[in-house]
C-alpha cells in the first residue's frame, strides 16, 4: 500500500489549504481514511476521518467547523479542506488508511489504521 500526501505549504493565518492523499495497493473504497498531524515537540494527533463510503465523517474538536474531509473513490483519493487556519494548525499532516476493510465508521484511533503516508508540512504564519 502506498499513500502519497500533497498540498501542504505556507499560508497566512485565516487562509485555506487543501490536502490530497492518493492511495494505491488495495481497493480504496473498502477502507476508511484518516488524517492525523504532528506538531514539533508534540505527539501525533487525530484530525479527521471518513468512512469507506464517505457517508460518515469525524473531526477533532479543534478543527470542527473549519476542516472538512471528503473522498473520491473513483480517483482513490482523500482530501482535507482546511479553512480559517491558525498558527496552532502548523504541523506535518499524515494520511492513513484503515487497517481492516468493511468498516462503516470513521475511526479516530491510531490502532484502526494500518498504513501511513509520508506526511506533508503545513505552516501557518501569524
C-alpha positions as CSV (number, residue, x, y, z in Angstrom):
1,X,0.0,0.0,0.0
2,X,1.3,3.5,-0.9
3,X,-0.2,6.7,0.4
4,X,1.1,9.9,-1.2
5,X,0.1,13.1,0.5
6,X,0.4,16.5,-1.1
7,X,-0.9,20.1,-0.9
8,X,0.9,21.4,2.2
9,X,2.7,24.7,2.2
10,X,3.0,28.1,3.9
11,X,-0.2,30.1,4.4
12,X,-1.1,33.2,6.5
13,X,-3.5,32.9,9.4
14,X,-7.1,32.9,8.2
15,X,-6.1,31.3,4.9
16,X,-7.0,27.9,3.4
17,X,-5.3,24.8,2.1
18,X,-6.5,21.6,0.6
19,X,-4.5,18.4,1.2
20,X,-4.8,15.4,-1.0
21,X,-3.8,11.8,-0.4
22,X,-3.6,9.4,-3.3
23,X,-3.7,5.7,-2.4
24,X,-2.7,2.6,-4.2
25,X,-2.3,-1.1,-3.5
26,X,-5.7,-2.0,-2.1
27,X,-9.3,-1.4,-3.2
28,X,-9.6,2.1,-1.9
29,X,-13.4,2.1,-1.5
30,X,-13.1,-0.8,1.0
31,X,-11.3,1.2,3.7
32,X,-11.8,4.2,6.0
33,X,-9.3,7.0,5.6
34,X,-8.0,9.5,8.1
35,X,-5.8,12.5,8.6
36,X,-3.5,13.0,11.6
37,X,-1.0,15.7,12.4
38,X,2.1,16.1,14.5
39,X,3.4,19.5,15.6
40,X,7.0,20.0,16.7
41,X,7.5,18.6,20.2
42,X,4.0,17.1,20.3
43,X,2.5,13.7,19.8
44,X,0.7,12.8,16.7
45,X,-3.0,13.6,17.0
46,X,-6.2,12.7,15.2
47,X,-7.6,15.4,12.8
48,X,-10.4,13.9,10.7
49,X,-11.6,10.6,9.3
50,X,-14.1,9.4,6.8
51,X,-15.8,6.0,6.3
52,X,-15.3,3.8,3.3
53,X,-18.4,5.2,1.6
54,X,-17.9,8.8,2.7
55,X,-21.2,8.9,4.5
56,X,-19.7,9.2,7.9
57,X,-17.1,11.7,8.9
58,X,-15.5,12.6,12.2
59,X,-13.4,15.6,13.3
60,X,-11.3,16.6,16.2
61,X,-12.9,19.3,18.3
62,X,-10.0,21.6,17.5
63,X,-10.9,21.6,13.8
64,X,-14.6,21.3,13.8
65,X,-16.3,23.9,11.6
66,X,-13.0,24.7,9.9
67,X,-11.9,21.5,8.3
68,X,-13.8,19.1,6.1
69,X,-12.8,15.6,4.8
70,X,-14.0,14.1,1.6
71,X,-13.1,11.3,-0.7
72,X,-13.3,10.4,-4.4
73,X,-13.4,6.6,-4.6
74,X,-13.1,6.8,-8.4
75,X,-9.8,8.6,-8.0
76,X,-8.6,6.7,-5.0
77,X,-8.0,10.0,-3.2
78,X,-9.0,11.5,0.1
79,X,-9.0,15.3,0.7
80,X,-8.7,17.5,3.7
81,X,-10.1,21.0,3.2
82,X,-8.6,23.3,5.8
83,X,-10.2,26.8,6.3
84,X,-9.6,29.6,8.7
85,X,-6.2,28.3,9.5
86,X,-4.3,29.5,12.6
87,X,-0.7,29.1,13.8
88,X,-1.8,26.2,16.1
89,X,-2.6,24.2,12.9
90,X,1.1,24.2,12.0
91,X,2.2,20.5,11.8
92,X,3.1,17.7,9.5
93,X,-0.1,16.2,8.3
94,X,-0.3,12.4,7.6
95,X,-3.0,10.5,5.8
96,X,-3.7,6.9,6.9
97,X,-5.7,4.0,5.6
98,X,-7.9,1.8,7.7
99,X,-6.4,-1.4,8.9
100,X,-9.4,-3.5,8.1
101,X,-11.9,-3.3,5.3
102,X,-15.6,-3.1,5.6
103,X,-15.8,-0.7,8.5
104,X,-18.8,1.6,8.1
105,X,-17.5,4.2,10.6
106,X,-14.8,6.8,10.7
107,X,-12.2,5.8,13.2
108,X,-10.1,8.2,15.2
109,X,-7.7,5.7,16.9
110,X,-4.2,5.1,15.7
111,X,-4.8,1.4,16.1
112,X,-7.5,1.4,13.5
113,X,-5.1,2.5,10.8
114,X,-2.6,0.1,9.2
115,X,-0.9,2.3,6.6
116,X,0.5,5.8,6.7
117,X,1.7,8.3,4.1
118,X,4.9,10.2,4.3
119,X,3.4,13.5,5.6
120,X,3.1,17.0,4.2
121,X,4.2,20.1,6.0
122,X,1.6,22.8,6.8
123,X,2.9,26.1,8.2
124,X,0.6,28.9,9.2
125,X,2.1,32.3,9.9
126,X,0.6,34.8,12.2
